[in-house]
Amino acid sequence: MRFLLERDEDIQIVATAANGQEAVEQAIQYCPDVVLMDISMPIMNGIEATKQICAVCKNTKVAILSMHHTSEYLQRALKAGAQGYLLKDSAGVEVIAAVHALYEGKRYFSQKIVGL
């Protein structure tokens, strides 16, 4: 994912995290414009991490990366404050499009889940 994002000259990676708690700590430290959050993180899952990040970093937009394409997971992500939801098998161009959309203040949902 990092390699993919670094190829876009408009995207700057400020931090990475190995687990949900680290993601929250990094987000609080940097308050980035956009966070790509894996839903299945160790120590703290991506939904809880998203909730904490959105509570502290009011301008940070979070996109959840998930293998789950059910409305239940989508609703949980939205309730936590996520502005985007992507399936992990999304094409690289879709991930880049999502980051740009969130940066511009828009929401972004993987084409495979639209209509859930």
Number of C-alpha atoms within 10 A of each C-alpha: 8 8 7 11 17 12 11 10 7 9 14 11 11 11 13 14 14 11 18 24 19 18 25 23 15 17 26 17 11 12 20 19 17 23 26 22 26 24 24 16 19 13 12 17 16 26 24 19 26 31 18 20 26 21 14 13 17 10 15 24 27 29 27 27 22 20 15 15 17 10 13 10 17 21 14 13 25 18 13 20 22 27 23 25 30 27 20 17 13 15 11 13 10 17 24 16 12 24 23 17 17 21 19 12 14 13 18 21 18 19 12 12 15 11 7 10
